[in-house]
């Protein structure tokens, strides 16, 4: 007769295996309270063995691929390089001007921050690393990089690219490190909406998207708004680019919150090189300070050039004296004919702006009308002064001048 | 006339593998999986370790060996992810056990059987991962897109057929 253990050997092995793994899972889930936190020492040991087995192969194949790409991009694919160089130089010049325009604001901002006692954290030191592999699973978004604790890396350090944030270091081994991407479902980051200054928590999803799902509906939040790191998570320094809002919709599972989907600035699916932030400081880094000084100098040069141009214009204006200006504007003795000739040449509806308008001819002259009084030499003592002669207008009165007297004197 | 009993069929068709193959093929599957998913994130839909676990289980026709092989491959896979170690280990242990049990009773050399088996086990793997994450680990945000899982099962089936034919050459008849 078969014993119980012999008869049910297969099932018992399966149950034992499942039980052992369930206990292992329970221990692991209990230990790191925070999602995405590094593992306990026993788990790290197992991961370390596997990573130490797999990463040499990954590094080898990555090295081959890198060499091929490097050879192609540095020797064969150099077409249009001069054109690109010219365009980039133009862009640098344009950016220098933009930087100069912003320098004053930046300096003022720093002064105000210092006055208010804000403790700003700037990226001081970074370590560049190459991505050598991933998890091989589409449900766990992690990367492996070719730098580890030997290069000064530690768990929970931020990983970025020039485009935006990528994730944080989870497990650090001597020569490699595991990066938990921001689109992993165990990932999280404190973020700030750029224009509305609303703070939220960014989370990854199973589908590899990043989203904010702890905000209530707000009409000020619009698609296209930039999302930045807030610095509240103590991992990412404040002000780094995260992405732009792609869509806003009610979250069916967490009412009354909204589900804000964010398009990551960095291409999280095709990363080749990343930067690990190994240190921050309260003051601007040396390079940034140099750039700021340069920008300030450019701004001062621009201001000096503008002031010189304005001074030259003022000198030019001073040459034309006030008397000349008045003389130009007052009518001269010959203005009658000239003005009439000018009026004839001027198209209808347009009037010369500088000439003083000549008075219209008098329609009903009297003895007070200029030119109506005869010269004294023609007068005789006791004689009756002649009736004032009707002044014949030199120019046909306009339609307006014909209408006005009729309106004023309806008897005519 | 001799009858083909359960025991005799298993004994006739049991295969073993050289230790180098037993050790290197799972590791190669995991390295290859990592490399292809690095080439394009869309290739992460393929599950080479699962295919290898099914192959070893149905070829050896021993539920104990199938369970242990599945567990080892699953744990290796888990060690490279950010998930707790044991999620894939448990799922592949169950699959290894069932695959080996099926391998005793049906002809696993047939292409149609292999295709159906891989399709079914791929779906079962997704279901087990869902249950472990949702029920055991309590991840409330864990969802399964079943259309995606169906596509995954189809892709794995297509990949599995040539892989099985390739690995058939490493078999050693007992």
Interface residues (C-beta under 8 A of the other chain):
Chain A: X9 X10 X13 X14 X17 X18 X21 X22 X24 X25 X28 X29 X36 X43 X46 X47 X49 X50 X51 X53 X54 X57 X58 X61 X62 X131 X133 X134 X135 X136 X137 X138 X139 X140 X141 X142 X170 X178 X180 X184 X185 X186 X205 X206 X207 X208 X269 X270
Chain B: X27 X30 X31 X33 X34 X35 X37 X38 X41 X44 X45 X49 X63 X64 X67 X68 X71 X75 X76 X77 X79 X80 X81 X82 X83 X84 X85 X86 X87 X88 X89 X90 X93 X94 X97 X101 X129 X132 X136 X137 X139 X141 X142 X143 X145
